[in-house]
Amino acid sequence: MIDAGGKVEPMWAIVSTWVPDSDGGFGEVITETCESVSVRDVLLDTDIPVRVGDRVRLEYADGELVRVVRAR
């Protein structure tokens, strides 16, 4: 979601597809507004591997997805 100042607010999403790799993995998530977002080459902030069905928070900087945080 973009606020009045153009800043992208963090949003929640559900992992729909995920391929684990040495950097944590990559895949697609579905946001709470039903948008599909591709997740690749971003920081995964979690001690537990991400799996399909997990709830994650997407964090943005300058309009770019920079971090995915797995809900505890």
Residue pairs with C-beta under 8 A, 6 or more apart in sequence:
1 8
1 9
1 11
1 33
2 8
2 9
3 9
6 63
7 60
8 60
8 63
9 60
10 57
10 58
10 59
10 60
11 31
11 32
11 33
11 57
11 58
12 31
12 32
12 55
12 56
12 57
12 58
12 71
13 29
13 30
13 31
13 32
13 37
13 55
13 56
13 57
13 58
14 29
14 30
14 53
14 54
14 55
14 56
15 27
15 28
15 29
15 50
15 51
15 52
15 53
15 54
15 56
16 27
16 28
16 29
16 30
16 36
16 52
17 27
17 28
17 52
18 25
18 26
18 27
18 50
18 51
18 52
19 25
19 26
19 27
20 49
20 50
23 44
24 44
24 46
24 49
24 50
25 44
25 49
25 50
26 38
26 39
26 40
26 41
27 38
27 39
27 50
28 36
28 37
28 38
28 39
29 36
29 37
29 39
29 56
29 58
29 68
30 36
30 37
31 37
31 58
37 58
37 65
39 58
39 65
39 68
42 65
42 66
42 67
42 68
43 66
43 67
43 68
44 50
44 67
44 68
44 70
45 67
45 68
45 69
45 70
46 68
46 69
46 70
48 70
50 56
50 68
50 70
54 70
54 71
55 70
55 71
56 68
56 69
56 70
56 71
57 68
57 69
57 71
58 65
58 67
58 68
59 65
59 66
59 67
59 68
59 69
60 66
